[in-house]
Amino acid sequence: MAFRERPSAKISYQDPEFLDSEDARPLRIMAEYLGPLRGFRRAHVHDTIVFFGSARLSADGPLGRYYEEARELARLVTLWTKTLPSTVNRLVVCSGGGGGIMEAANRGAADAAGRSVGLNISLPHEQRPNEFITPELSFEFHYFFMRKLWFAHLARALVVFPGGFGTLDELMEILTLAQTQKLARRIPVILYGSSYWNEIINFDALVRHGMINREDLALFQYADAPAHALEILQASIDIKPEAVTPAFGHSRTRAPQDEL
């Protein structure tokens, strides 16, 4: 009787059909944590300054000044961080990796011959990584929540330029973490373009209706010029590096007064 060779079984982690299945979703989620972690460690990125803002803003559009000012601020931030005494990459400019304000931030860092991070999200009809991201620091995400984790994980400050739903989502994520004192370290938030933000969000109404405390308004500051935003960052960030790279923002399980 002729011997028939049995087909060999695939190893699960080498089986594309399994990895794309519903059952393997936890593995894909973990991969979007461990992949960037490996990349940041290899590149010796210690911490970041995150730029948020619309992908729809262009240098030659009606709000083009925001593109140019995001680019200039990222350039100034990168020049400043180059003066910090450190053996690792400190306060690296980080964006969502796409066009508009995100491109401007990565471009500004490149103008200063610095490195920058791009955390791109795969979308059906838009958003491709821009050309100014440092290649080894360009990461692609499928899950929005894993991308937002990496925005918060290394951030030492957040600069939010005008944007839409995505920008508002990312802003509120950080403000919520700060308001609830969930993060062990403070993340200064700059709302860039005071006229825009005062029109889009009525923070005073939130206070008046008792939805937030008046003290919560101190969780962010406004800026309308790159030089002023840089001053706020320099005054607000503790530039002393933590011992471990990457320097993660750890979460609290108790209020600060209970940790004494």
C-alpha positions as a printed NumPy array, in Angstrom:
array([[  0.   ,   0.   ,   0.   ],
       [  1.399,   3.387,  -1.005],
       [  2.321,   5.71 ,   1.853],
       [  0.551,   9.046,   1.727],
       [  2.401,  11.93 ,   3.326],
       [  0.249,  13.759,   5.837],
       [  0.097,  17.526,   5.527],
       [  2.082,  19.148,   8.297],
       [  0.173,  21.281,  10.796],
       [  0.981,  24.985,  10.956],
       [  2.476,  26.509,  14.068],
       [ -0.21 ,  28.851,  15.384],
       [  1.935,  31.965,  15.563],
       [  3.006,  31.388,  11.937],
       [ -0.535,  30.813,  10.665],
       [ -1.879,  34.008,   9.013],
       [ -5.435,  32.68 ,   8.956],
       [ -5.366,  32.114,  12.71 ],
       [ -3.675,  35.447,  13.45 ],
       [ -6.411,  37.278,  11.519],
       [ -9.195,  35.385,  13.277],
       [-11.501,  36.499,  16.088],
       [ -9.784,  34.046,  18.428],
       [ -6.418,  35.742,  17.951],
       [ -7.628,  39.289,  18.672],
       [ -5.884,  39.331,  22.127],
       [ -2.611,  38.477,  20.37 ],
       [ -3.04 ,  41.33 ,  17.916],
       [ -3.767,  43.724,  20.768],
       [ -0.666,  42.578,  22.642],
       [  1.394,  42.943,  19.461],
       [  0.368,  46.612,  19.268],
       [  1.799,  47.037,  22.767],
       [  4.949,  44.948,  22.453],
       [  5.93 ,  46.065,  18.939],
       [  6.205,  49.787,  19.767],
       [  7.785,  48.956,  23.133],
       [ 10.573,  47.121,  21.327],
       [ 10.944,  49.992,  18.869],
       [ 11.193,  52.67 ,  21.58 ],
       [ 13.735,  50.642,  23.534],
       [ 15.894,  50.068,  20.482],
       [ 15.772,  53.772,  19.593],
       [ 16.452,  54.822,  23.222],
       [ 13.395,  57.085,  23.302],
       [ 12.908,  58.178,  26.896],
       [  9.776,  60.345,  26.703],
       [  7.772,  62.484,  24.28 ],
       [  5.941,  65.748,  23.708],
       [  2.734,  64.911,  21.87 ],
       [  1.187,  67.113,  19.181],
       [ -2.498,  66.629,  18.371],
       [ -4.489,  68.388,  15.666],
       [ -6.49 ,  67.957,  12.504],
       [ -5.285,  66.   ,   9.486],
       [ -7.378,  68.404,   7.376],
       [ -5.28 ,  71.516,   8.005],
       [ -2.775,  72.351,   5.282],
       [ -0.16 ,  75.045,   4.915],
       [ -2.095,  76.715,   2.087],
       [ -5.601,  76.297,   3.574],
       [ -7.787,  78.852,   5.373],
       [ -6.26 ,  77.897,   8.745],
       [ -2.797,  77.407,   7.298],
       [ -1.142,  79.462,  10.002],
       [ -1.74 ,  76.621,  12.455],
       [  0.237,  74.257,  10.214],
       [  3.17 ,  76.671,  10.095],
       [  3.016,  77.389,  13.817],
       [  2.885,  73.672,  14.695],
       [  5.915,  73.159,  12.48 ],
       [  7.767,  76.033,  14.137],
       [  6.9  ,  74.88 ,  17.654],
       [  8.101,  71.352,  16.899],
       [ 11.332,  72.821,  15.546],
       [ 11.825,  74.914,  18.689],
       [ 11.03 ,  71.967,  20.962],
       [ 13.551,  69.79 ,  19.131],
       [ 16.275,  72.438,  19.335],
       [ 15.589,  72.83 ,  23.059],
       [ 15.725,  69.114,  23.773],
       [ 19.081,  68.874,  22.021],
       [ 20.52 ,  71.099,  24.761],
       [ 19.413,  68.751,  27.558],
       [ 22.201,  66.692,  29.106],
       [ 21.179,  63.103,  28.448],
       [ 22.424,  59.842,  26.975],
       [ 18.929,  59.012,  25.661],
       [ 16.439,  60.784,  23.396],
       [ 14.447,  63.164,  25.586],
       [ 11.102,  64.821,  24.875],
       [ 10.884,  63.535,  21.316],
       [  8.161,  65.142,  19.193],
       [  5.339,  62.641,  18.712],
       [  2.321,  62.92 ,  16.411],
       [ -0.48 ,  60.763,  15.079],
       [  1.65 ,  60.162,  12.011],
       [ -0.739,  61.466,   9.331],
       [ -1.114,  64.735,   7.46 ],
       [ -2.078,  68.236,   8.546],
       [ -0.935,  69.206,  12.03 ],
       [  0.612,  65.77 ,  12.48 ],
       [  2.778,  66.24 ,   9.406],
       [  3.685,  69.75 ,  10.546],
       [  4.951,  68.445,  13.887],
       [  7.115,  65.732,  12.331],
       [  8.319,  68.192,   9.711],
       [  9.333,  70.749,  12.323],
       [ 11.407,  68.146,  14.156],
       [ 13.082,  67.248,  10.853],
       [ 13.794,  70.954,  10.225],
       [ 15.896,  70.87 ,  13.408],
       [ 17.597,  67.629,  12.303],
       [ 15.851,  65.776,  15.115],
       [ 13.989,  62.525,  15.422],
       [ 10.218,  62.254,  15.753],
       [  7.584,  59.609,  16.366],
       [  4.516,  58.85 ,  14.254],
       [  1.704,  56.699,  15.673],
       [ -0.378,  56.151,  12.561],
       [ -3.828,  54.542,  12.522],
       [ -5.011,  52.361,   9.654],
       [ -8.223,  53.832,   8.236],
       [-10.237,  52.721,   5.187],
       [-10.078,  55.927,   3.157],
       [ -7.517,  58.245,   4.686],
       [ -4.382,  58.692,   6.764],
       [ -1.059,  57.419,   5.55 ],
       [  2.213,  57.981,   7.417],
       [  3.806,  61.283,   6.473],
       [  7.31 ,  61.419,   5.011],
       [  8.893,  63.35 ,   7.902],
       [  8.631,  60.656,  10.609],
       [ 11.907,  59.034,  11.641],
       [ 11.62 ,  55.66 ,   9.857],
       [ 12.39 ,  53.462,  12.867],
       [  9.88 ,  55.457,  14.931],
       [  6.957,  55.05 ,  12.534],
       [  4.327,  52.699,  13.983],
       [  1.068,  51.485,  12.469],
       [ -2.002,  50.703,  14.606],
       [ -5.291,  48.956,  13.959],
       [ -6.797,  49.634,  17.391],
       [ -7.49 ,  53.229,  18.398],
       [ -7.256,  52.418,  22.106],
       [ -3.758,  50.933,  21.781],
       [ -2.634,  53.979,  19.84 ],
       [ -4.035,  56.256,  22.569],
       [ -2.242,  54.201,  25.207],
       [  1.085,  54.939,  23.516],
       [  0.256,  58.634,  23.251],
       [ -0.223,  58.758,  27.035],
       [  2.419,  56.202,  28.009],
       [  5.461,  58.318,  27.178],
       [  3.981,  61.829,  27.13 ],
       [  5.476,  64.529,  29.317],
       [  3.301,  67.218,  27.723],
       [  0.513,  67.607,  25.208],
       [  0.045,  70.401,  22.653],
       [ -3.411,  70.398,  21.055],
       [ -3.948,  72.355,  17.852],
       [ -7.385,  72.842,  16.271],
       [ -8.995,  69.573,  15.269],
       [-12.186,  67.568,  15.041],
       [-13.571,  64.41 ,  16.622],
       [-10.241,  62.574,  16.806],
       [ -8.43 ,  65.524,  18.357],
       [-11.24 ,  66.058,  20.879],
       [-11.189,  62.363,  21.773],
       [ -7.45 ,  62.391,  22.41 ],
       [ -7.61 ,  65.661,  24.356],
       [-10.39 ,  64.443,  26.633],
       [ -8.551,  61.193,  27.27 ],
       [ -5.594,  63.069,  28.762],
       [ -7.747,  65.617,  30.615],
       [ -9.753,  62.783,  32.174],
       [ -6.581,  61.03 ,  33.339],
       [ -5.354,  64.302,  34.835],
       [ -8.678,  65.256,  36.442],
       [ -9.078,  61.845,  38.088],
       [ -5.404,  61.855,  39.172],
       [ -5.01 ,  58.499,  37.501],
       [ -1.492,  59.271,  36.314],
       [  1.371,  59.403,  38.77 ],
       [  2.979,  62.304,  36.921],
       [  1.527,  65.557,  35.656],
       [  1.083,  66.045,  31.923],
       [  0.853,  69.75 ,  31.043],
       [ -1.763,  70.408,  28.339],
       [ -1.55 ,  73.394,  25.989],
       [ -4.58 ,  74.316,  23.909],
       [ -3.048,  76.095,  20.948],
       [ -5.307,  78.688,  19.33 ],
       [ -7.346,  80.196,  22.14 ],
       [-10.043,  81.683,  19.869],
       [-10.72 ,  78.274,  18.337],
       [-10.868,  76.377,  21.612],
       [-12.999,  79.001,  23.385],
       [-15.524,  78.73 ,  20.563],
       [-15.481,  74.922,  20.319],
       [-15.616,  74.057,  24.034],
       [-17.391,  76.157,  26.633],
       [-15.395,  75.137,  29.688],
       [-17.016,  77.878,  31.789],
       [-20.428,  76.361,  31.059],
       [-19.175,  72.997,  32.33 ],
       [-18.193,  74.729,  35.578],
       [-21.495,  76.631,  35.764],
       [-23.507,  73.455,  35.361],
       [-21.408,  71.667,  37.984],
       [-19.978,  69.135,  35.529],
       [-16.374,  70.029,  36.423],
       [-14.781,  72.004,  39.26 ],
       [-13.353,  75.445,  38.627],
       [ -9.983,  74.058,  39.697],
       [-10.128,  71.716,  36.706],
       [ -9.582,  74.72 ,  34.442],
       [ -5.988,  74.714,  35.694],
       [ -5.415,  71.383,  33.934],
       [ -4.655,  73.24 ,  30.702],
       [ -3.262,  76.521,  29.418],
       [ -3.723,  78.466,  26.193],
       [ -1.061,  79.599,  23.753],
       [ -1.242,  81.572,  20.527],
       [  2.394,  81.723,  19.493],
       [  5.132,  79.065,  19.227],
       [  7.505,  80.985,  21.501],
       [  4.863,  81.253,  24.231],
       [  4.003,  77.546,  23.961],
       [  7.686,  76.699,  24.292],
       [  7.948,  78.847,  27.423],
       [  5.022,  76.97 ,  28.979],
       [  6.625,  73.618,  28.163],
       [ 10.005,  74.641,  29.566],
       [  8.375,  75.918,  32.776],
       [  6.058,  72.947,  33.22 ],
       [  8.177,  69.868,  32.477],
       [ 10.552,  68.344,  34.987],
       [ 13.501,  67.693,  32.69 ],
       [ 15.238,  65.364,  35.121],
       [ 15.046,  61.958,  33.397],
       [ 13.695,  58.912,  35.159],
       [ 16.031,  55.968,  35.567],
       [ 14.386,  53.656,  33.057],
       [ 13.998,  54.137,  29.3  ],
       [ 11.282,  54.298,  28.048],
       [  9.943,  56.328,  30.988],
       [  6.356,  55.174,  31.249],
       [  3.587,  57.157,  32.876],
       [  2.376,  54.853,  35.645],
       [ -1.218,  54.789,  36.829],
       [ -2.394,  55.252,  40.384],
       [ -4.835,  52.997,  42.217],
       [ -5.202,  55.408,  45.16 ],
       [ -5.375,  59.152,  45.61 ],
       [ -1.992,  60.848,  46.227],
       [ -2.826,  61.636,  49.868],
       [ -3.512,  57.948,  50.484],
       [ -0.063,  56.931,  49.213],
       [  1.836,  58.654,  52.017]])
